[in-house]
Amino acid sequence: MNQKIAIEPNLTPIKDYLTKKGYNVENMDYGQGATKNNFDAIIVAGVETNIMGIQDTSSKAIVINADGMTEEQVYQELQSRLH
């Protein structure tokens, strides 16, 4: 598994869980823009983050709102949408 995942820095438990599952997970760099690094998926903590320009039409990355989800639920969502 070599998918590249961007995640908001405040979602450390999810980042750690996904890393253990074999994903390449990096903290999102708002200065660079998450879509600039060719991520396969972007995990955010809430809907308002998308409004701030994280998701744009040129990105092929899927966006998962992890608000209210467990680490396992985020993992299952990634599995179903990336594979």
VOPAGU-2260 file (C-alpha; in pm, 1 decimal, decimal comma):
REM VOPAGU-2260
SITE   aa  ch    i         X         Y         Z
SITE  MET   A    0       0,0       0,0       0,0
SITE  ASN   A    1     158,9     324,5    -105,7
SITE  GLN   A    2    -126,8     572,1     -96,1
SITE  LYS   A    3     -38,7     919,1      22,0
SITE  ILE   A    4    -280,1    1064,8     276,3
SITE  ALA   A    5    -293,0    1424,0     402,4
SITE  ILE   A    6    -444,1    1476,2     744,8
SITE  GLU   A    7    -516,8    1775,6     962,5
SITE  PRO   A    8    -255,0    1803,2    1238,4
SITE  ASN   A    9    -516,3    1779,7    1515,3
SITE  LEU   A   10    -613,0    1425,4    1407,2
SITE  THR   A   11    -303,5    1254,4    1549,6
SITE  PRO   A   12    -480,2     936,3    1673,0
SITE  ILE   A   13    -617,9     875,1    1322,3
SITE  LYS   A   14    -278,0     952,3    1167,7
SITE  ASP   A   15    -107,7     700,7    1397,2
SITE  TYR   A   16    -370,9     434,5    1327,3
SITE  LEU   A   17    -350,4     474,6     949,3
SITE  THR   A   18      30,9     469,8     960,3
SITE  LYS   A   19      18,3     136,5    1146,1
SITE  LYS   A   20    -215,8       8,5     873,2
SITE  GLY   A   21      45,0      89,4     608,4
SITE  TYR   A   22     -62,8     427,3     472,9
SITE  ASN   A   23     185,8     708,2     404,6
SITE  VAL   A   24      26,7     981,6     619,1
SITE  GLU   A   25     150,7    1339,9     634,2
SITE  ASN   A   26      23,2    1639,8     825,0
SITE  MET   A   27    -153,7    1884,5     599,6
SITE  ASP   A   28      45,1    2195,5     519,0
SITE  TYR   A   29    -203,6    2477,7     472,5
SITE  GLY   A   30      66,5    2705,6     334,0
SITE  GLN   A   31     136,1    2469,6      43,0
SITE  GLY   A   32    -217,6    2346,1      -1,1
SITE  ALA   A   33    -306,6    1981,3      40,4
SITE  THR   A   34    -383,8    1933,8    -326,7
SITE  LYS   A   35     -36,4    2044,0    -438,0
SITE  ASN   A   36     132,7    1725,4    -318,7
SITE  ASN   A   37     -71,0    1474,2    -518,6
SITE  PHE   A   38    -239,6    1311,6    -222,7
SITE  ASP   A   39    -474,7    1018,9    -278,0
SITE  ALA   A   40    -695,3    1126,8      11,9
SITE  ILE   A   41    -735,1    1421,4     246,1
SITE  ILE   A   42    -877,7    1370,9     594,4
SITE  VAL   A   43   -1031,8    1675,1     759,7
SITE  ALA   A   44   -1190,3    1737,2    1098,0
SITE  GLY   A   45   -1499,3    1920,3     979,7
SITE  VAL   A   46   -1697,6    2054,2     686,8
SITE  GLU   A   47   -1575,6    2411,6     730,3
SITE  THR   A   48   -1227,4    2300,2     625,7
SITE  ASN   A   49   -1346,0    2230,4     269,8
SITE  ILE   A   50   -1483,0    2582,3     246,4
SITE  MET   A   51   -1132,7    2711,9     323,0
SITE  GLY   A   52   -1008,7    2579,1     -10,3
SITE  ILE   A   53    -859,6    2241,4      73,8
SITE  GLN   A   54   -1061,9    2064,6    -191,0
SITE  ASP   A   55   -1043,4    2208,0    -538,1
SITE  THR   A   56   -1163,9    2085,8    -873,0
SITE  SER   A   57    -814,6    2005,2   -1000,5
SITE  SER   A   58    -747,5    1756,6    -722,6
SITE  LYS   A   59    -816,5    1387,2    -768,7
SITE  ALA   A   60    -791,0    1329,6    -394,3
SITE  ILE   A   61   -1092,9    1207,2    -206,7
SITE  VAL   A   62   -1188,5    1411,4      99,2
SITE  ILE   A   63   -1307,4    1237,7     413,9
SITE  ASN   A   64   -1467,6    1432,4     695,6
SITE  ALA   A   65   -1353,1    1245,1    1007,4
SITE  ASP   A   66   -1580,6    1441,6    1239,8
SITE  GLY   A   67   -1746,9    1191,6    1474,1
SITE  MET   A   68   -1569,2     891,2    1320,2
SITE  THR   A   69   -1343,2     642,0    1494,8
SITE  GLU   A   70    -999,5     554,3    1361,4
SITE  GLU   A   71   -1136,7     222,9    1232,3
SITE  GLN   A   72   -1427,0     398,0    1054,4
SITE  VAL   A   73   -1186,5     634,6     877,3
SITE  TYR   A   74    -972,5     336,0     778,4
SITE  GLN   A   75   -1275,7     147,9     642,8
SITE  GLU   A   76   -1383,8     456,6     446,7
SITE  LEU   A   77   -1037,0     483,0     291,7
SITE  GLN   A   78   -1039,4     114,2     206,0
SITE  SER   A   79   -1376,1     134,6      33,4
SITE  ARG   A   80   -1301,3     454,2    -160,0
SITE  LEU   A   81    -938,9     393,0    -262,1
SITE  HIS   A   82    -960,6      28,2    -362,1
